Amino acid sequence: MKNKSSDSLVVYQASNGAIELRQDITNNTIWASLDEIAALFGRDKSVISRHLSNIYKERELFKKATVAKNATVQKEGARDVVREIEYYNLDAIISVGYRVNSKTATAFRQWATKTLREHITKGYTINRTQIGKNYTAFMKAVGDIQALLPEHVTLDPKSILELLKEFSSTWVSLEAYDKDELKPLGKTKGAAKLTAQEISTAISSFRDTLMKQGAATELFAQERAEGSVEGIVGNVMQSFGGKSVYPSAEEKAAHLLYFMVKNHPFSDGNKRSGAFSFVWFLRKARIRTARNINPAALTALTLLIAESDPERKGQMTALITQILQ
């Protein structure tokens, strides 16, 4: 928990009564002092303090779970005095909001009741402020979908909200990609090992099968230069300072696909060999989310990498790990 001071109000009330933040937070709650809660709901500290005492006395909440103390520097005359200030979490703030008698508290209760009703009846609630930054991407996607529909079919507001909810992570990912801020994700840690011999043997079997089907020639999966595959595997499995450069199996799989397609280790069949190596490694590493990669997705990813700018390598591999979540 970060230190808070009385001149750094962390919560405020929007015009519709909602409690919102003035800055982003990384924790799952927010904290406010007695002064800040009093300012939030427009009542004296003594009133807020009395409500908090009753909340804990009636065991609506437990003080130990909802209160934290922080050392705060306060000016007293010419001196800087360090005092311990109690901060109350979001649960306590909300409980006070349901007890205080003031215009702002009434607005909060009206907003909270409306939000709860919407969540119960519709099955979801939407924070329009949070999705606002992705609105352009969202509306473009809606327009693209609308263009594919017959002229007499339209998307009503309910359908749009359902799209927004179902593909919520997509709008965030698209914006992050555009801004070069897409981060690699990976949950499968541990021993995801790979050797050049293993992958070469697997690709050789793949080559033999395709040749029997008449779908490949003698040039398929033949190394341009000796050690090309070994160099790719070395890049995927490299470490620095005793730690793997690509710590998760998902990141290793993403880079294996990328290097196999972009480095052109073979005289022919680099895209097919890369795609095969990718799904082969996903199964070898027992990545549970490998089911997210269907034939259409694999084809699209492989072609996207093949046509991508080498300077976008980080975003390409991050995109693959995002799909594997």
C-alpha positions in Angstrom: 0.0 0.0 0.0 1.4 3.4 -0.9 1.6 6.2 1.6 -1.3 8.6 1.4 -1.4 12.3 2.5 -4.3 14.6 3.2 -3.4 16.8 0.2 -3.6 13.7 -2.2 -7.2 12.7 -2.3 -7.5 9.3 -3.8 -11.2 9.1 -4.3 -13.9 11.5 -5.5 -17.5 11.4 -6.4 -18.6 11.7 -10.1 -21.6 13.8 -11.1 -23.7 10.6 -11.2 -22.8 9.6 -7.6 -20.2 7.0 -8.5 -17.1 6.7 -6.4 -14.1 6.9 -8.8 -10.3 7.2 -8.7 -8.2 10.2 -9.6 -5.3 7.9 -10.4 -4.7 4.3 -11.4 -4.0 1.7 -8.7 -2.3 -1.7 -8.7 -4.1 -3.1 -5.7 -7.6 -4.5 -5.6 -8.9 -1.7 -3.3 -8.4 2.0 -2.5 -7.7 3.7 0.8 -8.9 7.0 2.2 -8.4 8.7 5.5 -11.2 10.1 7.8 -10.7 13.5 6.3 -11.0 12.2 2.7 -14.2 10.2 3.5 -15.7 13.3 5.1 -14.8 15.4 2.1 -16.2 12.7 -0.2 -19.6 12.6 1.4 -19.8 16.2 2.5 -20.1 15.6 6.3 -18.0 16.4 9.4 -15.3 14.0 10.5 -17.2 13.4 13.7 -20.2 12.1 11.8 -18.0 9.8 9.7 -16.2 8.6 12.7 -19.5 7.7 14.5 -20.8 5.8 11.5 -17.5 3.8 11.3 -17.7 3.0 15.0 -21.3 1.7 14.5 -20.2 -0.4 11.5 -17.6 -2.2 13.5 -19.7 -2.4 16.6 -22.5 -4.1 14.6 -20.0 -6.3 13.0 -21.0 -5.3 9.5 -17.3 -5.1 8.8 -14.2 -6.1 10.8 -11.8 -3.3 11.6 -8.7 -5.4 11.3 -9.6 -6.3 7.7 -10.6 -2.8 6.6 -8.2 -0.4 8.4 -4.5 0.2 7.8 -2.1 2.7 9.5 0.5 4.7 7.7 3.0 7.1 8.9 2.3 10.6 7.5 4.2 13.8 7.9 2.1 16.8 9.0 3.0 20.4 9.4 2.5 21.7 13.0 3.7 25.3 13.0 7.3 25.3 11.9 7.7 21.6 12.7 7.2 18.5 10.6 5.6 15.9 12.8 5.2 12.2 11.9 1.9 10.8 12.9 0.2 7.5 12.3 -3.0 8.0 10.2 -5.7 5.4 9.9 -6.9 4.7 6.3 -10.1 2.8 5.5 -10.5 0.6 2.4 -13.2 0.6 -0.2 -15.5 -1.7 1.8 -15.6 0.8 4.7 -16.1 3.7 2.3 -19.1 2.0 0.7 -20.6 1.1 4.1 -20.3 4.7 5.2 -22.0 5.9 2.0 -25.1 3.8 2.8 -25.4 5.4 6.3 -24.5 9.1 5.8 -27.3 11.6 5.4 -26.2 14.1 2.7 -26.9 15.0 -0.9 -23.7 13.4 -2.1 -24.3 10.2 -0.1 -27.8 10.0 -1.5 -26.4 10.4 -5.0 -24.0 7.6 -4.3 -26.8 5.3 -3.0 -28.9 6.0 -6.1 -25.9 5.2 -8.4 -25.0 2.0 -6.4 -28.6 0.7 -6.5 -28.8 1.4 -10.2 -25.5 -0.4 -10.8 -26.5 -3.4 -8.7 -29.9 -3.7 -10.5 -28.2 -3.5 -13.9 -25.7 -6.2 -12.9 -28.5 -8.5 -11.6 -30.9 -8.0 -14.5 -28.4 -7.9 -17.4 -25.7 -10.1 -16.0 -23.0 -7.4 -16.5 -22.1 -3.8 -15.7 -20.0 -1.5 -17.7 -17.6 1.2 -16.6 -17.8 3.6 -19.6 -14.9 5.7 -18.4 -12.6 2.7 -18.5 -13.7 1.6 -22.0 -13.7 5.1 -23.4 -10.1 4.9 -24.5 -10.9 1.8 -26.6 -14.1 3.3 -28.1 -12.7 4.0 -31.5 -11.4 0.4 -31.9 -14.7 -0.9 -30.6 -16.8 1.1 -33.0 -14.6 0.2 -36.0 -15.1 -3.5 -35.1 -18.8 -3.0 -34.9 -18.8 -1.2 -38.3 -16.8 -4.1 -39.8 -19.3 -6.6 -38.5 -22.2 -4.5 -39.7 -20.7 -4.4 -43.2 -20.9 -8.2 -43.4 -24.6 -8.3 -42.5 -27.5 -8.0 -44.9 -28.6 -4.4 -45.4 -31.8 -4.8 -43.5 -30.0 -6.2 -40.4 -28.8 -3.7 -37.8 -27.0 -4.0 -34.5 -29.2 -2.7 -31.7 -27.7 -1.2 -28.5 -28.1 -4.5 -26.6 -26.1 -6.4 -29.3 -23.4 -3.8 -29.2 -23.1 -4.1 -25.4 -22.9 -7.9 -25.8 -20.1 -7.5 -28.3 -18.3 -5.1 -25.9 -18.5 -7.6 -23.1 -17.6 -10.7 -25.1 -14.6 -9.2 -26.8 -13.5 -6.8 -24.0 -9.9 -8.0 -23.9 -9.7 -7.5 -27.7 -10.2 -3.7 -27.5 -7.4 -3.5 -24.9 -5.0 -5.7 -26.9 -5.6 -3.8 -30.2 -4.8 -0.5 -28.5 -1.7 -1.9 -26.8 -0.5 -3.3 -30.1 -1.0 0.0 -31.9 1.0 1.8 -29.2 3.8 -0.9 -29.1 2.8 -1.7 -25.5 1.6 -5.3 -25.9 3.3 -7.3 -23.2 4.2 -11.0 -23.4 2.2 -13.3 -21.2 3.0 -16.8 -20.0 1.6 -19.0 -17.2 3.4 -22.2 -18.0 6.7 -22.1 -16.1 9.2 -24.8 -15.4 11.1 -27.3 -17.6 10.0 -26.6 -21.1 13.1 -28.1 -22.7 13.9 -28.3 -26.4 16.9 -29.6 -28.3 17.8 -29.2 -32.0 17.9 -33.0 -32.4 14.3 -33.3 -31.1 12.8 -30.6 -33.4 14.8 -31.9 -36.4 13.5 -35.4 -35.9 10.0 -34.2 -35.5 10.2 -32.0 -38.7 11.8 -35.0 -40.6 8.8 -37.1 -39.7 6.5 -34.3 -40.8 8.4 -34.0 -44.1 8.2 -37.7 -44.8 4.4 -37.7 -44.2 3.9 -34.7 -46.6 6.0 -36.3 -49.3 4.0 -39.6 -49.1 0.9 -37.4 -49.6 2.5 -35.6 -52.6 2.3 -32.3 -50.7 6.1 -31.7 -50.5 9.3 -32.1 -52.6 12.8 -33.2 -51.8 13.7 -29.5 -51.0 11.1 -29.4 -48.2 12.7 -28.8 -44.8 16.2 -29.1 -46.1 18.5 -26.8 -44.2 20.0 -23.9 -46.2 23.1 -24.1 -44.0 24.2 -26.6 -41.5 23.3 -25.6 -37.9 20.4 -23.3 -38.9 17.9 -25.1 -36.8 20.4 -25.5 -34.0 20.9 -21.7 -34.0 17.1 -21.1 -33.7 16.8 -23.6 -30.8 19.7 -21.9 -29.1 18.0 -18.5 -29.4 14.7 -19.9 -28.0 16.4 -21.6 -25.1 19.0 -18.9 -24.3 19.6 -17.7 -20.8 21.3 -14.7 -19.2 22.7 -14.6 -15.7 21.4 -18.1 -15.0 17.8 -17.1 -16.0 16.0 -18.0 -19.2 15.5 -15.0 -21.5 12.0 -16.4 -22.3 10.9 -17.7 -18.9 7.5 -19.2 -19.9 6.8 -22.0 -22.3 4.4 -19.7 -24.1 7.1 -17.2 -24.8 9.4 -20.0 -26.0 6.7 -21.4 -28.3 6.0 -17.9 -29.7 9.7 -17.3 -30.5 10.1 -20.7 -32.0 7.3 -19.9 -34.5 8.7 -16.5 -35.2 12.3 -17.6 -35.8 11.3 -20.6 -37.9 9.2 -18.4 -40.2 11.4 -15.3 -40.4 14.9 -16.7 -40.4 14.2 -19.0 -43.3 16.3 -22.0 -42.1 15.1 -24.2 -45.0 15.2 -24.1 -48.7 11.5 -24.7 -48.9 8.6 -25.0 -46.4 9.6 -22.5 -43.8 6.1 -21.4 -42.9 4.7 -25.0 -42.7 7.7 -26.2 -40.8 7.4 -23.2 -38.4 3.7 -23.8 -37.8 4.3 -27.5 -37.3 7.1 -26.9 -34.8 5.0 -24.4 -32.9 2.0 -26.8 -32.3 4.4 -29.7 -31.7 6.2 -27.7 -29.0 2.9 -26.6 -27.4 2.0 -30.3 -26.9 5.4 -31.3 -25.8 5.4 -28.5 -23.1 1.8 -29.4 -22.2 0.5 -25.9 -22.5 -3.1 -26.2 -21.5 -4.3 -23.3 -23.5 -2.9 -24.8 -26.8 -6.6 -25.5 -27.6 -6.9 -21.7 -28.4 -4.8 -22.3 -31.5 -7.2 -23.8 -34.1 -6.2 -24.4 -37.7 -7.5 -21.0 -38.8 -5.7 -19.2 -36.0 -2.5 -21.0 -36.8 -2.7 -20.1 -40.4 -3.4 -16.5 -39.7 -0.6 -16.2 -37.1 2.0 -17.8 -39.5 1.1 -15.6 -42.4 1.0 -12.5 -40.1 4.5 -13.2 -39.0 5.8 -13.9 -42.5 4.5 -10.5 -43.7 5.4 -8.6 -40.6 8.1 -5.9 -40.2 11.1 -7.4 -38.3 11.1 -4.3 -36.1 7.7 -5.5 -34.8 9.1 -8.8 -33.5 8.4 -8.0 -29.9 4.7 -7.2 -30.7 4.3 -10.3 -32.9 5.6 -12.7 -30.2 3.6 -10.9 -27.5 0.5 -11.2 -29.6 1.0 -15.0 -29.8 1.3 -15.3 -26.0 -1.8 -13.2 -25.6 -3.8 -15.7 -27.7 -2.4 -18.6 -25.6 -4.1 -17.2 -22.5 
